[in-house]
Each structure stands twice: as C-alpha cells, then as structure tokens.
Amino acid sequence: MASFPRLRRRAGLATWLAIIVRRRPRPPGDAVRVAGAIAQGVRAGRRSSDVVIATFHWSIERATDENARQRAFARTALVAGATAVIGAHPHVLQPVRRPGRRKLIAYSLGNFVWSAGSPSTSRTGILRLLLSGRGVEAAKLLPARIEHTRPRLLGR
C-alpha cells in the first residue's frame, strides 16, 4: 500500500488529500494492518489540516454496491478523523452516503474520462462538496454520462 499525501491551502482552509493505493493482492488477515495504516495516515493529516479527504482505489469492477471491506476501511478513515472518503475502481457508480452530520462517503464515482463500453460504465457524476473546518456542509452528485470518452453533465 502506498500513500501520496498532499496538503492544499485555499480560501483559508487547509485540506489533506491522502491517496491510498494497494499495489498487490494482500494475504488473508491483512485488513488489520491496512486499517492501522489508514488510521495512522488520516491522523497525521488531521494534525496539520482542517479537512482530510481519504481516497481509495478499491472494490470489484462493475460492482454497483459497496462491500464489507469498503465499509470497514471507510469507517476506519472517518473514525480517525477524515472528513470525507472518496473511492474509485469499479468503473460504475456506487452509493454516496452521509454517515454523520458533516461526513460523507462516495464509494465510487464511476468513470470520468474513459472509453465506456456499456451503459453501466457510461453513467458517472461530478461530486460537488462544500467544505468547512467543521466538515462537509453540503454535497451534491451532478449526474453525467460518458460520451466519446468525455463526461457530459445531464440536464444541461
């Protein structure tokens, strides 16, 4: 697993973005070690940031619902202090949930710039978040569709 943390400052708000990637399949029982690394990374980001967004490359391609491992890792990140969790990989949309008043989990936003090969992989969206030092104040998923490898917002 690799983490590529980035600290961004904009409009007086410090945001820590930690991209968490699994390099190779892990042996059974590795989830505890991975969860520890997630928590450690998020806590490190909280020490110097107002907002922490943890991003994950996870799930199974074309799975439209989150799985238990995704829920566990998202919960670990939120408990450690992440403001939001945003996932990718399955090439399809997965649920966006609000597990707390100012928290958010977007399990998968689908594809964005991609040669979508099916109706399910052509559905996507742009997640718009209003963030403050208290957390996610507002969120909206703007629906879009991939057309000729580019996203097109629907209803516009």
C-alpha positions in Angstrom: 0.0 0.0 0.0 1.3 3.5 -0.8 0.1 6.8 0.4 0.6 10.0 -1.6 -0.5 12.8 0.8 -0.9 16.3 -0.4 -1.6 19.4 1.7 -3.6 22.1 -0.1 -4.5 25.6 1.2 -7.3 27.5 -0.4 -9.6 30.3 0.9 -8.1 29.8 4.4 -8.9 26.1 4.5 -6.1 23.5 4.8 -7.1 20.2 3.1 -5.2 17.0 3.4 -5.7 14.6 0.5 -4.4 11.1 1.1 -4.5 8.7 -1.9 -4.3 5.2 -0.6 -3.4 2.5 -3.2 -2.9 -1.2 -2.8 0.0 -2.3 -5.0 -0.5 -6.1 -4.9 -3.1 -8.5 -3.5 -2.7 -9.0 0.2 -2.8 -12.2 2.1 -5.9 -13.1 4.3 -5.8 -11.3 7.6 -4.0 -8.2 6.2 -7.0 -6.0 6.8 -6.0 -5.2 10.3 -2.5 -3.9 9.2 -4.1 -1.9 6.3 -6.7 -0.4 8.7 -3.9 0.6 11.0 -2.0 2.4 8.2 -5.2 4.1 7.1 -5.9 5.4 10.6 -2.2 6.5 11.0 -2.3 8.4 7.7 -5.5 10.2 8.5 -4.4 11.2 12.0 -1.2 12.6 10.6 -3.2 14.6 8.1 -5.5 16.0 10.8 -2.6 17.4 12.8 -1.9 19.9 10.0 -5.2 20.3 8.2 -8.8 21.5 8.7 -10.2 18.9 6.3 -8.9 15.4 5.4 -10.2 13.6 2.3 -9.2 10.0 2.1 -9.3 8.4 -1.4 -9.2 4.7 -2.1 -8.7 2.5 -5.2 -10.9 -0.4 -4.2 -13.8 -2.7 -4.9 -14.6 -5.1 -7.7 -15.1 -4.0 -11.3 -18.8 -3.3 -12.1 -20.0 -4.0 -8.6 -22.8 -1.4 -8.0 -22.8 -1.7 -4.2 -20.1 -1.3 -1.7 -18.7 -4.4 0.1 -17.9 -5.1 3.7 -14.2 -4.2 3.2 -15.0 -0.8 1.7 -17.4 -0.1 4.6 -14.7 -1.1 7.2 -12.0 1.0 5.6 -14.2 4.0 5.2 -15.4 3.7 8.8 -11.7 3.5 9.9 -10.8 6.6 8.0 -13.8 8.5 9.4 -13.2 7.4 13.0 -9.6 8.5 12.6 -10.7 12.0 11.6 -11.3 12.0 7.8 -14.0 14.5 6.7 -14.8 12.5 3.5 -13.9 9.3 1.8 -13.9 9.0 -2.0 -13.4 5.8 -3.8 -12.7 4.6 -7.3 -12.1 1.5 -9.4 -15.3 -0.4 -10.1 -16.0 1.7 -13.3 -19.6 2.2 -12.1 -21.4 4.4 -9.7 -21.7 3.1 -6.1 -23.7 4.8 -3.3 -22.9 8.1 -1.8 -23.7 8.0 1.9 -23.8 10.6 4.8 -22.8 8.5 7.9 -22.7 11.6 10.1 -23.9 15.2 10.1 -20.7 16.5 8.4 -19.2 13.4 7.0 -19.5 11.8 3.5 -18.5 8.5 1.8 -18.7 8.2 -2.0 -17.8 4.6 -2.6 -17.3 5.1 -6.3 -18.0 7.9 -8.7 -17.8 5.7 -11.8 -15.6 6.6 -14.8 -14.8 10.2 -15.8 -12.6 10.3 -18.9 -12.9 6.8 -20.2 -14.0 4.8 -23.2 -17.1 3.4 -21.6 -18.1 0.1 -23.1 -21.5 -0.4 -21.6 -24.5 1.6 -20.3 -23.5 0.9 -16.7 -19.9 2.2 -17.2 -21.0 5.3 -19.1 -23.0 6.6 -16.0 -20.9 8.9 -13.9 -21.1 12.1 -11.9 -19.3 15.0 -10.5 -19.3 15.3 -6.7 -19.6 18.8 -5.5 -18.7 19.4 -1.9 -19.0 22.5 0.2 -16.3 22.1 2.9 -15.6 24.0 6.1 -13.3 23.4 9.1 -16.4 21.6 10.6 -16.7 19.1 7.7 -18.9 18.6 4.7 -21.5 21.3 4.8 -23.3 20.3 1.6 -22.9 17.7 -1.1 -24.5 17.1 -4.5 -23.8 14.5 -7.1 -24.2 16.0 -10.5 -25.2 13.2 -12.9 -23.3 12.8 -16.1 -22.7 10.3 -18.9 -19.5 9.4 -20.8 -19.9 10.2 -24.5 -16.9 9.7 -26.8 -14.6 9.3 -23.8 -15.7 12.6 -22.2 -18.2 13.3 -19.4 -21.3 15.3 -20.3 -23.5 16.7 -17.5 -27.1 15.6 -17.8 -29.8 18.1 -17.9 -27.6 20.9 -19.4 
